[in-house]
Amino acid sequence: MEYGILVVESEDGQYQIIDAVDSVSEAKEHIGSYVNHGESCGCLAPDRFVIVRRDANGYYTRRELLY
């Protein structure tokens, strides 16, 4: 079962979904790859990484800040 959805956000309100993740450690692996290759591939410059998780009703409303 997925842990949540990893999202990169910028201060100006833009965001980009990176991937669904099964754990915080998997999210950190994706973040490392994104930081190394993301901007050179035309991806959003990161200000913060967030895992968006489901609440008790199954909606993606819980936010867990990683960096």
C-alpha positions, -999 to 999 in steps of 0.1 A, spaced: 0 0 0 13 34 -9 25 57 19 18 88 0 26 110 -30 59 128 -32 55 164 -44 81 192 -50 68 227 -43 82 262 -50 76 294 -30 55 309 -59 28 281 -55 39 259 -83 42 221 -77 51 190 -95 43 154 -85 73 132 -85 59 97 -77 39 76 -53 61 63 -25 58 34 -1 80 48 26 100 79 38 133 62 28 120 57 -7 109 93 -9 145 103 2 159 83 -27 136 100 -51 146 134 -37 183 126 -41 177 118 -78 155 148 -83 181 172 -68 209 157 -90 189 156 -123 157 175 -120 165 210 -130 187 199 -159 157 180 -172 134 211 -171 118 202 -137 107 227 -111 134 242 -89 126 228 -54 119 249 -24 105 220 -4 96 184 -7 63 171 8 46 138 11 9 142 7 -9 114 25 -45 102 29 -66 112 58 -90 89 77 -116 94 49 -91 85 21 -86 120 7 -51 133 1 -51 161 26 -24 153 51 10 169 44 43 157 57 72 181 51 105 164 43 129 192 33 
